Amino acid sequence: MDNGVFVESIKVVDEVDDMINLEGKIVIHKVSNGRKKVSIDYTTDLWETYDNVVANKSGSHSPEKDLYLFELSIFKNPNIPLFIEFAVKCDVAGSTFWTNGYQYIYDENVTQKEVFYNEFGLSNPAEKRNECIICIEQVDPDDFINVTDQCNHENNMCRECVQKHIKTEVSDKGNFEILCPEDECRKKLQEHDIKKFADEETFKRYERLNLLFALSQVQDFHWCTNQGCDSGQIHDEGDAAPIMTCTNCGQKSCVLHDLPIDNNRLSCPECERVGPTPPNEEEMTEVKPKKKYFSMFKFKTEKKNPEPSQALLELEIEERNTELALKIIKERKNAELRKQNDEQKRNSMVQKQEQKSENFMRRLKKCPVCTSKIQKSGGCDHMKCGNPLCRHEFCWM
C-alpha cells in the first residue's frame, strides 16, 4: 500500500459486442481535513495514450477506510487479450497522492480469464474468493469450477457441491433440466456439463429422464398408470379404443381419463359413466367391423383373419416403441457428436489463445522502479518507462 491508497479489485461485469465493462474498488484511508477527489489514469497501449475516469465514493470500507468505485468501458479485439495498466490519483487537502502501477489482463478464451497484478504481486480474482457459496467451506482455488460455458459470474462453487446439486435434481426430484445454482445466473447445464460433473449412476438416470421426456412428446404416447412402473408406450386408437395394456407390467389404463383399470374389466368406469357402454365379452368373440372398439387390432375382416393373441399385440407395440426409442437415441448421439466436435474445435482455439497469452507475457518486463509492465517492440535496448509517474530509463538486457 502507498500513501493510504490502493486498488482492492477489478473485474469484468458485462460484455456488449466488443465492449468490455469493468468495475473496480479503491480503498482510501480516511482523512479529516478536506474533501478527496479520486480518479484513475489508464492505458491499453503501454502509456502511448491514456484516459481518465473519476471514482465515486460508495460508503465506508471499514471505520478507518473509505470505499470508492470506478467503471471502465474498453474496446477489446476478440483475438487479442485485453491488457490494461492504470494508476490511482487522489487529491486531498491540496496534495496529490498516487498508487504504484497496476496491471490487469482479461482473456475470455483461457481458463483463468482475469489476472490482476498489483504492488503486492499477482492476484487471481477467483482465488480471492476461497469460500464456496454453497457449502460455505474454505476450498482450494483449483476446486472452483465454471458450471457452464454460459455462466458469466465468478467461479465461486466447488466441484463437490455442483456434483451434489446435480444428483439432488436428477435422483431426488426427477429433473433433467438442471440450472446453475447461482441465484443470479440460473443458466441451463448442457448434457456435456452434466457428464463432466455427475457420477456415472446420476448421468445414466439423467439420460433416461431425457429419453422418457422425448418419448412423452411423441403423439399418442401415454405413460402406464401403475405407480410402480415407469414405462410408457404409443396407443393411437384414441376415443375408439381407449384401453391400453402396458407391455412392461400388464396394467390396463384408460388413455382418455389417465386412470388405471382393473384387469378383469373391459372398459373404463368413467367412460361408461359419460358415454355408451362398450360391447360385452360375448360380443367380443365375433369380429364386427362396425364397432370401432376393435380398431386397435387392425383386422382385415373380409379375409376373416383370426384374432391375434395378446402376446402378439404386445410384441408389435414393443417393437414400435423400441424402433422409436432407437431413432431418438441415434438423433441424440449424432447431436452429442456434433457437440463434441464443436468442443474439440473450441479447445483447440483456447490452447492457441493460451499460447498467445503466454507469449505475450514473456515479451513483457517490469520497470525496475515502478514495476509497470513494458513491451519492447523494436529498436535499441535503451528503454524509458511509459508510466507518466515514473519515466525511469534502463537497459532492456
N, C-alpha and C positions, 0 to 999 in steps of 0.2 A: 504494500500500500504506500502511496506517496501523497504527502500533504493532506491526508484525510479524505482523499477522493479515489474511488476505484469502481471499475465496472464489475458487477456481480455476475451478469449473464447476458447472453444474446442468443436469440433463436428465431427460426422461421415460423411465422404464424399463418401465412397464407401464400398461395401461388395463383396468380391470374395471368393466363397466357405466358408470356416470357418475363413477367414482372414478379420479383420475389419481395414479399413484405416481411420485415423483421421487426422484432421488439426487443429492447434491451433495458436492463435495470442498472442504475448507478446509485451507489451508496456514498453519502457525504456526511462527515461528522458535523454535528450541529454547532453553529456559532451564534453568539448572542448579539453581535454588533454588525448590523447591516443586512440587507437583502442579498440573496445569491442569484446569479444568473448562470445557468448551466447549459452548455452546448457541446455538440460533437462535430469535430472535423474528420471527414472520412474520405478514402480514395479507393478506387479499384484498379488504378494503373500505376501503383508504386509512387504516388505523390507527384506525378507529372501534372495532374489536375486534381482538385479536391472540392468537396461540397461541405455545407454546414447545416445542421438541424439543431433546433432548440429542444432541450429536455424539460419536461414539466414535472413539478412536484406531485407526488402521489402518496401523501401521508408520511408516517414515520416507519422506519425500518426497525427501530428499537428506541429506547429512551434517549440514547446518545447519538442516533444517526437518522438522517432523512433519506427517503427513497425518491428517486427521480426515474421517470420512464421516457424513453425516446423511441421513435419509429423511423425506419428506413425503407424506402421503396427503390429497388435497384433492378435494372435490366440485366438478365442473365442469358448468355448464349447457351442453349441446351447441350452443346457438345463440349463445353469447357467449364471446369469447376469455377465457382464464384469465390474470388479472393478479395477480402476487404481488410484494409488497415485503417485504424482510427485512434483518435486521442480525445480525451475529455478536457474541456476548458471550463473553469469555474471562476467567475468574477464575484468577489465579495469584499466589501469594505475597502474599495479602491485598489485591491490587489488581485492578481490573476494567478491561479494555480492550474497546473496541467498534470494529467496522468502520464505514465510512460506509454509507449505504443502498444496497441492490441492488434491481434490478427484473428481473422475468422474465415474459415473455409466451409463452403457448402457444395456438396456434390450428391445429387439425388440418385446417381447410378451406382453408388457403393453402399456397403452395409452400414458403415459409420458415416451418416450423411453430414453431420455437423461436427466441426472441430474448432475449438476456441482457445487461442493462445493468449495468455495474459502474463503479467510480470512475475507471476508465481510459477509459470510453466504451462504445460499442456492441460487443457480441461475438456473432457468429453461430456456434453450435456446429459447423455444417458447415464453416465457414471455418477453424476451429481445426485441423481435420484436413485439411491440404492435401496429404497424401501418399496416393496411390491404393494400396489394399491389394493390388491385383493386380500392377501394374507397378512399384510402389514408386518412382514418379516424383513430383516436385513438380508439382502440377496446379493450374491456375486454379480457384478455388472454383466459378465458373459452369459448369465442365465436369463437376462431380459430379452424378450423376443418381439419381433414385428408380427402381429397377429395375422394381418392380411396385407396384400400389396396396396390396398386402397386406404389403409389407415394413415392418417396424417399426424397423429399425436405422438408423443414421446413413447419409446419402448419402456413402459412402466409396469409391465406384468411379467411374472416369471413363468417359465415353461410349465412347471408343475401345476400352477393354478389354472393356466389355459387348458391343460390336459384334463383337469378335474371338471372345468366348466363344460367342455365338450361332452365328457362322459355323462354328466348330470342331465344335460339337454337331450342327449340321444337315448341313453339307457333308462333314465328315470322318467323323463317327460315325453319320450317318443317323438322329439322334434328332429327334423333333418335340415331345417333352415336355421343354422347357428349364427348368431350375431356376436360381434366383438363385445366383450363385457365392459369396455369403457363406456360410461354413461353418455358422453357427448359424441361418441363415434357411431356405434351400432352398425358398422359395415358388415355385410354378409360374408362369412367364410366360404370359400370355394372348396371343391372336392379335394384339390391338392393341399389346401391348408389343413383340412381335417385329417388327411392321410399323414401329413407331416407331424402333427402333434398328438393324435389319438393313438391309443393302444390298438393292437390287432383286433381284439374282440369288439371294441367300440366301433372301429371302422367297418367291420363286417355288418354290424347292426345298422350303421348309418347307410350303407349301400342297400341293405334290404328295405329300409324305410323309403329310400329314394325310389327303388324299383316298385314297391307297392303303391306309392303315390302316383307314379307314372301309369301303372295299370288302372288305378282308380279314375284317371282322366279319360280312359277309353270308353267310348259309347257302349252302353248296355253292360258295363262291368258292375258287379254287385258283390259286396262283402257277405261272407257267411255270418248269420246272426248268432251262432254259437259263440258265447263269450270265451270259451276255451280254445277256439280255433281262429287263427289269424289268416285264413285263406280267403280267396275270392275267385270269381270266375265270370265269364261272359254268359249272359242269359238274355237273348234278344227277342224273346217271344212277347214281351210287353203285356198288355191287358189280356191278350188272348189266352195265355197260359202263364200266370204269374208265379206259379210254384217252382222254385229252384231247389235242386238237391245238391248239396255240397259234395264235390268229388274227393274232398280230403277227409271229412268226418261223417258224411251221410246225413247231416242235418237238413231238414226241409225248411225253406224260408219263403215268405211272400215278398216279392221284389217291389210290389206296389206300396205296401204298408211297412216294409222293413221289419217284419215280425217273424219270430220262429214259429214253425208249425209242427204239431205233434206228428210223428212219423206214421201214425195209424190213420191220420186224416187225409182226405183227398183234396181239401180246399182250405182256404184261409177264412176263419170265422168273421173277420172284418169284411172280406169280400162278400160273404154270404149275407151279412147284415145290410150292406149298401147296394147289393145287386142280385141278379138272379142266381139260383143255385146251380152249380155245375153238374154235369152228368154223374149218376151214381155208379157204383162199382159194376153192376150188371151191364149198364150201357157201355162201359169202357171195354167190355170184352169184344165188342164189334167196332170196327173202324168205320166212322161216319165222317166223310169229308166235310160236311157242312158244319160240324162242330169245331170251332176254332181252338178249343181246348187241346186238340191233338196236333196242332200245327208244329209244335216243338219236335215231333217225331219225324217230320219231313217225309211222310208217306206218299207214294205214288199209287193211289188206290185202284186205278184202272188195271194195274198189273197184279193186284192182290198180293203184294209183298207181305210177308209175316211181320208182326210187331217186333222190333228189335228188343233185345234184353236190356235191363238197366245197366248191366256191366258194359255193354257196347256203347250205350249213350254216354256213360261216364268217361269211357275211353276217348270218345270223339271230342267231348268237351275239354278233357285234359290235354289232348293233342293240340287243340286250337289255342288253349291258354299257354301251353309250352312254346308253340310257334310264335305267339305274340311276345311272350317274355324274352325269348331269344332275340327277336328283332329289336326290342328295346335295349337289351343288354349290348347288342352289336353296335347300335347307334351311340350308346353311352361310351363304349370302348373307343369308337372312332373319334368321338368328341374329346375323350381323355388323351388320345394320341396326338390330336391337334394341339391340345393344351401343353402336352409335354414338349412337342416340337417348338412351340412358342416360348416355353420356359427355357429350353436349351439355347435358343437364339438370344433371349434376354440375358441369360447367364454369361454367354459369350461376350455380349456387349458390355456387361458390368465388369467383367475381367479386363477388357480393353480399357474401360474408363478408369478402373482402379490403377492399372499400369500407367495411364496418363497422369493420374493424380500423384502417384509415387515419383514419376519422372519430374513432374512439375516441382514437387517439394525438394527433390535432390538438387535442383538448379538454384534454390534459394540459399542465401547465407544471412546470418544475423549481423546487424551492425554491432561492433564491439562496445559501443557506448549505450545506445537506447534499445538494442536487441530487435529493432524492426527488421522484418524480412526484406531482403534485397535480391533482385533478379538481375543477372548480368546478361545482356543481350548482344554484346559485341564490344569492339574497341579494346583499349588497353586495360591493364589491371588496376589502374588508379580509379578508385571509386569514391563517390560522395553520397552519404546517406540522404534519401529523399524525404525523410521526416523533417518538416519545416522547423520543428523544435530542436533538431539535433544538428544536421548538416555536417556530421563528422566525416573526415576524409581518411581513407585507409586503403591498403593494398589487398586486392582480391585473393592473391595467392597466399 
